[in-house]
């Protein structure tokens, strides 16, 4: 389980990264809380669409940025594969 959480953290930081902080050492934990929530969703057997909607909600509602649901779906597919 810990390995999966670390993989999710890496996926969000390196591939999802809506605020563009990948590669900044001080921001390595920027998305950890979202990864933890996502880990719980995956453990409960969620769907790709539910993960994509969660990621899109984070971007649009929490970060107040323009979302990209297609990109979030791709990340969701990869998250479920983990």
C-alpha positions as CSV (number, residue, x, y, z in Angstrom):
1,X,0.0,0.0,0.0
2,X,2.8,2.4,0.8
3,X,4.4,1.8,-2.6
4,X,1.1,2.5,-4.3
5,X,0.8,5.8,-2.4
6,X,4.3,6.8,-3.4
7,X,3.5,6.0,-7.0
8,X,0.3,8.1,-6.9
9,X,2.3,11.0,-5.4
10,X,4.8,10.7,-8.3
11,X,2.0,10.5,-10.9
12,X,0.3,13.6,-9.6
13,X,3.6,15.6,-9.2
14,X,5.2,14.6,-12.4
15,X,2.4,14.0,-14.8
16,X,-0.8,15.7,-13.5
17,X,0.9,18.8,-12.0
18,X,-1.7,21.5,-12.7
19,X,0.4,24.3,-11.1
20,X,3.7,23.4,-12.7
21,X,5.8,22.6,-9.7
22,X,7.5,19.4,-10.9
23,X,11.2,19.7,-10.5
24,X,11.1,22.2,-7.7
25,X,12.6,20.4,-4.6
26,X,10.6,22.5,-2.1
27,X,7.3,21.5,-3.8
28,X,7.8,17.7,-3.8
29,X,4.9,17.3,-1.3
30,X,2.6,19.8,-3.0
31,X,0.0,17.2,-4.1
32,X,0.4,14.7,-1.2
33,X,-3.0,15.3,0.3
34,X,-4.7,14.8,-3.0
35,X,-2.7,11.6,-3.5
36,X,-3.8,10.3,-0.1
37,X,-7.5,11.0,-0.9
38,X,-7.0,9.4,-4.3
39,X,-5.4,6.3,-2.6
40,X,-8.5,6.0,-0.5
41,X,-10.8,6.2,-3.5
42,X,-8.8,3.6,-5.3
43,X,-8.9,1.2,-2.3
44,X,-12.6,1.6,-2.2
45,X,-12.8,0.5,-5.9
46,X,-13.7,3.8,-7.5
47,X,-14.1,4.3,-11.3
48,X,-11.9,6.1,-13.8
49,X,-14.7,8.7,-14.2
50,X,-14.9,9.3,-10.5
51,X,-11.1,9.8,-10.2
52,X,-11.2,12.1,-13.2
53,X,-14.0,14.2,-11.7
54,X,-12.1,14.4,-8.4
55,X,-9.0,15.6,-10.1
56,X,-10.9,18.1,-12.2
57,X,-12.7,19.3,-9.1
58,X,-9.3,19.9,-7.4
59,X,-8.1,22.0,-10.3
60,X,-11.3,24.0,-10.9
61,X,-12.8,24.4,-7.4
62,X,-9.8,24.2,-5.0
63,X,-7.1,25.7,-7.2
64,X,-9.5,27.9,-9.2
65,X,-7.7,27.1,-12.5
66,X,-9.1,26.1,-15.9
67,X,-9.6,22.3,-15.9
68,X,-8.7,19.8,-18.5
69,X,-11.1,16.8,-18.0
70,X,-9.5,14.8,-20.9
71,X,-6.1,15.1,-19.2
72,X,-7.6,14.2,-15.9
73,X,-9.1,11.1,-17.4
74,X,-5.7,10.0,-18.7
75,X,-4.2,10.5,-15.2
76,X,-7.2,8.6,-13.7
77,X,-6.6,5.6,-16.0
78,X,-3.0,5.5,-14.9
79,X,-3.9,5.9,-11.3
80,X,-6.2,2.9,-11.4
81,X,-3.5,0.9,-13.1
82,X,-1.3,1.5,-10.1
